[in-house]
Amino acid sequence: MFAHMTMIEDIELMAVKPILKWAGGKSQMMNDLLKYVPNNFNKYIEPFVGGGALFFNMKHHNSVIADSNEELIITYSQIRDDVSAVINLLKTFENSEQFFYSIRALQVENLSATEIAARLIYLNKTCFNGLYRVNKKGEFNTPYGWRKGIFLNEQNLIAASNYLQYANIIHADYKATLEQYVETNDFIFIDPPYFPVGEYSDFKRYTKESFHLNDQIELAEYARLLVHMGCKVMLTNSNHPYVYELYDGFKFELIETKRLISSNPETRTGQDLIILGGM
Ligand SMILES: C[S@@+](CC[C@H](N)C(=O)[O-])C[C@H]1O[C@@H](n2cnc3c(N)ncnc32)[C@H](O)[C@@H]1O
């Protein structure tokens, strides 16, 4: 019991930053998103967690985080369950081109959970532009980034591990997560792959599966259902007329953002839509 109390104190005192930089990451919109976090709710549920920028900001003691990307979910689970093993392995890694390509070439299916977590954190911190990208086979294919900084932030991994003790971490499609975990008065933050706005929009390449138009339609139906169940729902998506149509009856706020995903400064500026239901 005493250990548990210490951990609660730790999570309130320790600053925790997201442990991975993720395409579509929400750090730049954080102040806008935080404005809409309800004062009272039961569980926090994030079914497309990615880098989990809002989750790590929330410091909520009862959360469900989920994603269809298995490596990502194994990484969060391993950070929660055995952070020392991940840190010790990362301490043996080096930031060099040769080492990067040797780690990138490893076949994930042959690795332990600790190795998967260390590999993902390492590649994320040392690859070009910190962009997680996979090819059609689901293999990480971003090149080496020639970045000087450190790839191991031990203190933040420990803080993240403490905080993740309060999270149920699920590898699932968002529908399975919602169907299994949602109850009245939960707060659900839904940050899906966006509806594409530009011809070259690359937002669906998070996993080997894509998120198509019918998925956007189905997601909006789920969002309506959640509001009917008495949940508070916040979504994000692109500023496209069709998105307003899909979420007719919800509240909208348009946010100007700079996209981190693109290496080309000309395509970095974008707009995000915050969509609110049940509050
Ligand atoms: C926009 S990102 C989330 C960004 C995150 N909120 C952040 O701040 O970094 C979308 C995430 O949805 C996941 N995803 C895509 N399709 C999914 C699905 N059908 N069910 C669950 N997760 C999915 C991707 O793996 C990706 O991590």
The ligand as an ORCA input file, in Angstrom:
! r2SCAN-3c Opt
* xyz 0 1
  C      -3.245     10.706    -35.567
  S      -2.446      9.360    -34.827
  C      -2.689      9.717    -33.161
  C      -1.854     10.873    -32.712
  C      -1.798     11.019    -31.184
  N      -3.052     11.458    -30.624
  C      -0.657     11.906    -30.730
  O      -0.892     12.913    -30.071
  O       0.501     11.589    -31.075
  C      -3.488      8.049    -35.240
  C      -3.158      6.695    -34.632
  O      -4.246      5.835    -34.974
  C      -3.780      4.493    -35.154
  N      -4.806      3.797    -35.939
  C      -5.049      3.842    -37.269
  N      -6.136      3.111    -37.588
  C      -6.606      2.611    -36.417
  C      -7.729      1.801    -36.066
  N      -8.582      1.361    -36.992
  N      -7.931      1.505    -34.760
  C      -7.073      1.937    -33.808
  N      -5.983      2.704    -34.073
  C      -5.765      3.033    -35.360
  C      -2.443      4.644    -35.814
  O      -1.639      3.518    -35.553
  C      -1.921      5.949    -35.158
  O      -1.078      5.670    -34.078
*
